[in-house]
Amino acid sequence: MTNVYSFDGILVFGLLFICTCAYLKKVPRINSWLLSEKKGVWGVFYKAAIIGTRLHIAVAISCLAMAFYIVFLK
């Protein structure tokens, strides 16, 4: 189990947040409701979705590397 207060826990949380926002960007109702704001606190969701869609290969490789680390090395 990963602790949120450790560095690898923060990385796992960040990767899952980016992947979730990128997935929610593909859902039309949620895209217009959650990802419509580009500034402020709600803009974090929009920015994470943009990172997830533009850097999808790097995010996917990072998710696989983190999964390998958590399952086999930790």
Backbone as CSV, one residue per row, in Angstrom:
resi,resn,N_x,N_y,N_z,CA_x,CA_y,CA_z,C_x,C_y,C_z
1,MET,0.843,-1.176,0.000,0.000,0.000,0.000,0.887,1.238,0.000
2,THR,0.469,2.233,-0.737,1.258,3.450,-0.888,0.760,4.519,0.072
3,ASN,1.694,5.121,0.763,1.376,6.190,1.690,1.310,7.507,0.924
4,VAL,0.291,8.298,1.155,0.133,9.558,0.438,1.207,10.566,0.823
5,TYR,1.756,10.443,1.997,2.723,11.421,2.472,4.146,11.112,2.040
6,SER,4.356,10.067,1.287,5.681,9.773,0.758,5.776,10.282,-0.677
7,PHE,6.988,10.337,-1.189,7.196,10.869,-2.538,6.538,9.994,-3.589
8,ASP,6.660,8.675,-3.446,6.034,7.808,-4.441,4.507,7.847,-4.342
9,GLY,3.979,8.106,-3.165,2.538,8.273,-3.022,2.036,9.517,-3.733
10,ILE,2.807,10.587,-3.665,2.441,11.812,-4.369,2.500,11.594,-5.874
11,LEU,3.504,10.842,-6.340,3.587,10.539,-7.766,2.406,9.694,-8.237
12,VAL,2.017,8.705,-7.440,0.867,7.869,-7.792,-0.395,8.715,-7.847
13,PHE,-0.590,9.570,-6.857,-1.765,10.430,-6.840,-1.786,11.348,-8.054
14,GLY,-0.652,11.944,-8.386,-0.586,12.837,-9.537,-0.880,12.126,-10.849
15,LEU,-0.316,10.937,-11.018,-0.570,10.183,-12.238,-2.037,9.766,-12.348
16,LEU,-2.609,9.302,-11.246,-4.019,8.921,-11.276,-4.923,10.127,-11.525
17,PHE,-4.569,11.267,-10.974,-5.348,12.488,-11.189,-5.306,12.914,-12.654
18,ILE,-4.117,12.873,-13.254,-3.969,13.246,-14.661,-4.729,12.276,-15.557
19,CYS,-4.603,10.975,-15.282,-5.303,9.978,-16.100,-6.820,10.105,-15.967
20,THR,-7.300,10.368,-14.765,-8.740,10.516,-14.555,-9.278,11.751,-15.268
21,CYS,-8.575,12.855,-15.175,-9.041,14.072,-15.846,-9.001,13.922,-17.366
22,ALA,-7.982,13.229,-17.883,-7.921,13.000,-19.332,-9.072,12.110,-19.785
23,TYR,-9.434,11.123,-18.971,-10.566,10.265,-19.307,-11.876,11.058,-19.250
24,LEU,-12.044,11.887,-18.224,-13.273,12.661,-18.086,-13.428,13.702,-19.189
25,LYS,-12.327,14.092,-19.811,-12.411,15.046,-20.920,-13.127,14.427,-22.123
26,LYS,-13.109,13.110,-22.230,-13.766,12.433,-23.350,-15.271,12.285,-23.150
27,VAL,-15.773,12.479,-21.930,-17.201,12.367,-21.637,-17.833,13.747,-21.840
28,PRO,-18.765,13.897,-22.780,-19.264,15.238,-23.131,-19.914,16.010,-21.983
29,ARG,-20.756,15.363,-21.195,-21.436,16.090,-20.108,-20.461,16.550,-19.039
30,ILE,-19.535,15.694,-18.696,-18.562,16.056,-17.666,-17.571,17.079,-18.218
31,ASN,-17.254,16.970,-19.491,-16.337,17.930,-20.098,-16.908,19.338,-20.032
32,SER,-18.188,19.495,-20.331,-18.779,20.832,-20.296,-19.006,21.328,-18.874
33,TRP,-19.176,20.416,-17.921,-19.449,20.826,-16.549,-18.174,21.028,-15.738
34,LEU,-17.278,20.065,-15.776,-16.103,20.087,-14.899,-14.915,20.785,-15.531
35,LEU,-14.738,20.616,-16.819,-13.532,21.118,-17.467,-13.754,22.402,-18.249
36,SER,-14.833,23.110,-17.973,-15.100,24.348,-18.707,-14.279,25.522,-18.169
37,GLU,-13.967,25.528,-16.904,-13.172,26.610,-16.315,-11.699,26.391,-16.617
38,LYS,-11.037,27.446,-17.056,-9.623,27.338,-17.387,-8.738,28.065,-16.379
39,LYS,-9.347,28.769,-15.438,-8.583,29.507,-14.426,-9.137,29.179,-13.053
40,GLY,-8.350,29.450,-12.054,-8.792,29.239,-10.680,-8.608,27.812,-10.217
41,VAL,-9.319,27.469,-9.156,-9.197,26.137,-8.556,-9.711,25.071,-9.517
42,TRP,-10.822,25.331,-10.190,-11.379,24.353,-11.128,-10.512,24.210,-12.368
43,GLY,-9.636,25.174,-12.616,-8.729,25.100,-13.756,-7.684,24.016,-13.622
44,VAL,-7.466,23.528,-12.409,-6.511,22.437,-12.192,-6.981,21.181,-12.922
45,PHE,-8.286,20.924,-12.913,-8.831,19.776,-13.626,-8.598,19.920,-15.134
46,TYR,-8.829,21.120,-15.638,-8.627,21.377,-17.071,-7.165,21.192,-17.452
47,LYS,-6.262,21.728,-16.651,-4.838,21.626,-16.952,-4.343,20.195,-16.868
48,ALA,-4.853,19.433,-15.907,-4.475,18.022,-15.808,-4.997,17.245,-17.013
49,ALA,-6.187,17.582,-17.497,-6.729,16.916,-18.679,-5.906,17.238,-19.915
50,ILE,-5.455,18.463,-20.029,-4.624,18.852,-21.170,-3.282,18.129,-21.112
51,ILE,-2.684,18.034,-19.944,-1.422,17.293,-19.797,-1.629,15.830,-20.177
52,GLY,-2.720,15.244,-19.726,-2.989,13.842,-20.014,-3.235,13.561,-21.482
53,THR,-3.858,14.495,-22.198,-4.131,14.252,-23.617,-2.932,14.590,-24.492
54,ARG,-2.194,15.615,-24.173,-1.047,15.989,-25.010,0.161,15.095,-24.774
55,LEU,0.369,14.663,-23.556,1.518,13.815,-23.229,1.072,12.397,-22.905
56,HIS,0.129,11.864,-23.673,-0.467,10.581,-23.329,0.545,9.438,-23.340
57,ILE,1.532,9.477,-24.203,2.528,8.397,-24.233,3.424,8.467,-23.003
58,ALA,3.859,9.655,-22.642,4.704,9.802,-21.456,3.949,9.453,-20.175
59,VAL,2.685,9.829,-20.112,1.866,9.512,-18.939,1.635,8.004,-18.849
60,ALA,1.378,7.359,-19.971,1.168,5.913,-19.969,2.429,5.169,-19.551
61,ILE,3.582,5.579,-20.061,4.846,4.940,-19.666,5.117,5.171,-18.190
62,SER,4.811,6.368,-17.695,4.997,6.654,-16.270,4.076,5.800,-15.402
63,CYS,2.845,5.593,-15.850,1.915,4.737,-15.104,2.405,3.303,-15.064
64,LEU,2.905,2.801,-16.180,3.434,1.437,-16.211,4.677,1.297,-15.331
65,ALA,5.560,2.286,-15.380,6.758,2.239,-14.548,6.403,2.306,-13.066
66,MET,5.439,3.137,-12.707,5.034,3.241,-11.310,4.348,1.960,-10.843
67,ALA,3.554,1.357,-11.703,2.911,0.087,-11.348,3.953,-1.000,-11.138
68,PHE,4.953,-1.071,-12.001,6.029,-2.043,-11.840,6.774,-1.811,-10.528
69,TYR,7.041,-0.554,-10.219,7.754,-0.217,-8.989,6.951,-0.632,-7.761
70,ILE,5.663,-0.332,-7.752,4.840,-0.630,-6.580,4.641,-2.142,-6.414
71,VAL,4.415,-2.836,-7.519,4.114,-4.267,-7.418,5.363,-5.083,-7.111
72,PHE,6.461,-4.803,-7.779,7.626,-5.672,-7.680,8.750,-5.157,-6.783
73,LEU,8.945,-3.874,-6.686,10.105,-3.350,-5.969,9.777,-2.854,-4.558
74,LYS,8.567,-2.499,-4.327,8.241,-1.943,-3.009,7.748,-2.999,-2.073
